[in-house]
Amino acid sequence: MADTQLPRYMIFQQHEPDEPFVHNGTVHAADPEMALLTARDVFSRRPRAVRMWAVPAEAIFSLTRQELEGKEWEDSKSGETEKFHVFGKTYEQGQCEQLGEVTAGSHEEAMKAAVEEYADEKVLWWWVFPAGAVSSTEDEDADSMFDPVLDKHYREQAQYPVVTMMRAIRGKGGEKDE
């Protein structure tokens, strides 16, 4: 059976101009522009964004800390190089956050360079992807792209007392009221 899903895009969001990008989630979309518009509606209300990136999921090369242990890198250098963005997840409950950039000829070379350059970071999960794979919102479009969502009402997860209600129900021991 053929796959009927639209392509998957990883969404990265920058909250302030001087802050790093963070991974916010994924969307399925027909193209990068639609992915950015969908991501704006889904992710930009919490908190406001100044810029978003959409990256095709297949463009991202990832390795965990466990996969890197004992990893033997192929010794190949390509003639052509390009810029790769480096992201890392530094704690279990956190998001993948932008660590910086490296220049390399392939995903594997970029990963090797990233692990060497950002060795001081305690990264649990590494991502690298070529800068050319990024579709980005433009700085001059930030106000029209992100300001309208500020007027939309959004409740934080803490405003829904589901956990408290479930504890109260469990505390009754499942007894039926008579």
Helices and strands as residue ranges (DSSP letters): E 8-14, E 22-28, H 32-43, E 51-56, G 57-59, E 61-64, H 65-68, E 82-89, E 97-104, H 107-117, E 125-130, G 131-133, E 135-136, G 139-141, H 142-146, G 147-151, G 157-159, H 162-171
